Amino acid sequence: MISTYVLVDAELESSVLDHVDAVVVVSRPEKTFTLLQFDKHHSTSEGMFELCTSNSVRSASSREGGGSFGCRGCVNMKRTALSPRKKLLLLSFLCVLPLCFFNGWPRGFQALRAINLFTFRNGSTGRNVTILLWHWPFRRPFSLKGDVCWDLYRIPRCRLVDQRSLFPSADVVVFHNRELALGHHQLPLNLSRPQGQRWAWMCLEAPARSDKLWRYANIFNMTVTYRRDADIPIPYGELLPEESEGRPVEEVPLNKSFLVCWVVSHYRSQHRRSKVYKELNAAVPVKVYGRWTKSALSSKALLPTISRCYFYLAVENSVSKDYITEKLWRNAFQGGAVPVVLGPPLDDYNAVALPHSFIHVDEFASVKDLGKYLQELAGDEKHYKEYFTWKRQWKVKLYTDWRERLCKICSQYNNLPQEKVYSNLEVWANGNHT
């Protein structure tokens, strides 16, 4: 739904801006007034405004070489690129402006004052998008009271629900992979699927934990995963610009107790990370915490413990495309240790983290060479501190709330192709496209 607000010789209430895509300002040439008063709540650009006066329409008509009034009489307050949809919307509205002149400005203005909103239906923005979560991930529900997406994340026109009775009216139905894989829940294939409704496959686990995806051929319309090429990317974390750019870097504590630390709960000898640990521990001392060593850390003690280490092994349990978890974002970056990473290729890390903020195992000819480099770096205070300079302009944003991930669907909903279907979800999940 696209909305246009017609402003006629009057002030525009700021609350209206939350619900319109374009504003047409109609005024006599001698009339001047302040168009808008913005506050931080509004991110409106001048490109959404069109200014129309009797002079502008007449001058446009004369330039067209005719005596009749045309549809191009309004001029932009400031030349900015409008989307094709907005151009079409404004053009349609402006074509009715000649009525103002044929019937006289006062009568025309009276007619225009009666019009508050023009709405054009094209399956786009302007109405609430309803997201139905079919089952909560890991059976841990969150509160959906109030306008969750707006109240918590300032995402407008987004209705997040978990009542299955709303299935017929839902725009998107989201299914979490783990519950489907374990058989705790089934797809509602017995229900009549409304036309235009999209089904989303949501997963934050590596492909190794997502077996039997071949069963879902030609069922899902969108993917909601940690992958950068997902329809709705929901990473474990990301870097956001620091509001106070150029601020001094927090002092890096150098009275650290351990060279390398690792927190691990599930140890599998066949994992590549386990082999890297063994080789590295043979070259340099590695302090290990976690349930595997019967020295589990509480969530409160996790980051303070890691802060006492020069380096942290942010090594993933699966080597998969874009699979970069909280081991990097929370444990290492927020814990104050330089991350030594292992998981997807170096290019995947470079795409989401800044250069010289981490060390990738694959950058070295051998794990022994890696250990030697870590020892030298820990002894070089100036060089070591350079791994923290990124904090001057960037901060870590963690994504831990499923509601925030689900609300992101609304932000991208209108930009996604309406007819998309994953013919082979298993192939896509394993890193290929189909």
C-alpha positions, 0 to 999 in steps of 0.5 A: 500500500502506497500512501500520499498525504495532500497538504493544502495551505496547512501544517502537516502533523508529524504523526502522519509521516509514520503512515505515508510514502509521499507528501504533495504540498499545494499552495498559492504562490504568495503563501509561505509556511514552514513545511515540517518540524521533524524530531529524531523519530522521523527519518524522512528525506526531502525526496518525498515532497512535491510542491505545487502552486498555481504559478508552477502549474501554469508555467509548466503548461506554457513550457509544454506549448499548450494552453491546457493544464498538464500533469507536470506542473509540480516541481520538486522542492529539491531535485532528488531521485524518486522511485518509479512507484512514487513517480507513478503515484505523484503523476496520478495525483497531479493529473487531477490538479487542473480541476483546481484551476477550471473550478477556481482555486478556492473551490478546488482547495475545498475539495482537496482539503477533504482528501487526506490519503490516497492509497494505491494498491500494489502489494507493497508498503502501507499495511501491516505485515503479519508474521506467524511463528508456527513454533518457538525455537527450542520451545522457549517462547517470548512475550508478544504483548503490544506492538513488539517490533515497533516497541523494541526495535522501531520496525513499523507495520510489523505484526508478530504473532504465534496463534495458529488460528491466524494462519489464514491471514498471515503474510509469512509463516515461519518454521524453525528447522530444529523442531521440524528435524526432530519431528516435534512439529510438522508442516501444516500441509493439510491446511489450505494455503492462502494465495500469496502467503510465504513460508519461511525456513529459519535456521541458525545451525550449520548444515550438519545439524540440518539433515533431510532437507530434501523433504522440503523441496518446492515448499519454502519461499524464503530463508531466514539464516545466518548466511549473508545470501539468505533472503533474511540474513540473521547473523549472530552478530555484526559491527555497527558504526560507533556513534562517537567516532574517533573516541579513544580506544579503551585501555587494553589490559596487558596484565593478562594471565594466559596466552591462549584460552578456549571455552568448549562444551562439546569436544569431538576428536574428529572435529578440525578444531579439536585437531588444531587445539591439540597441535597448538597446545603442543606448541604453546600453553592453552587454558581450557574452560567449559563442561568438557574439562569440568570447569564450566563458566557461568554466563557472568564469569565468561567475559571477565575470564576471557579478558585475562587471555591475550588470545581466544580460540573462536573456533567453530564446530562446523566449517560452513559458509558464513557460519560465524557464531557468538564465539567471535562476536561475544566471547572474543570481541566483547571479552577483550581478547584477540580472536584466533578463528577457524570456521568458514574461509578467510574471505567470509570473515573479511566480509563481516569483520575488519582487517587486523581485528582477528587471526585466521588459522589458515593464514599460517603454513602450520599450527606450529607457526601460528603458535610462534606468531602468538607468542611474539605478538603477546610480547609486542605491546604496540603491535598487540594493541593494534588489534583493538583499534577498530573499536574507535569507530565500531561496536559489536551488536549481538542478536540474541532475541528471536523476536528481533530476528523475526521482525527483520522479515518485515524490513525486507518483505517488500523487496523480496520476489513474490514468486520465489520457491526453493526447489532444492533447499538441501542444496542451498543449505549446503552452500549452493544456489537453487 
